[in-house]
Amino acid sequence: MDRTMIDAVFYEPATPGATSGRIIATISATRDTIAGDGRPFVIVDHYSWDYDATHKVVEGAVVPMEDGNA
């Protein structure tokens, strides 16, 4: 079992199964813990508590919001 910590964001898909949507939480945990949660997620290169206010998920990538809105 890999105990390496990674940073990720959970997101709410815009439609069921979509790879784009609103970020709802940020987490720093093992990959097994994150994947075991069951919610869709994207791995990010660093933890930031305000990703939900500043970024969104578009086609599986975390990108800045242009106008501050998802």
Sequence and secondary structure as in RCSB ss.txt:
>XXXX:A:sequence
MDRTMIDAVFYEPATPGATSGRIIATISATRDTIAGDGRPFVIVDHYSWDYDATHKVVEGAVVPMEDGNA
>XXXX:A:secstr
    EEEEEEEEESSTT S EEEEEEEEEEHHHHHHH S EEEESS  TTHHHHEEEETTEEEE SSS  
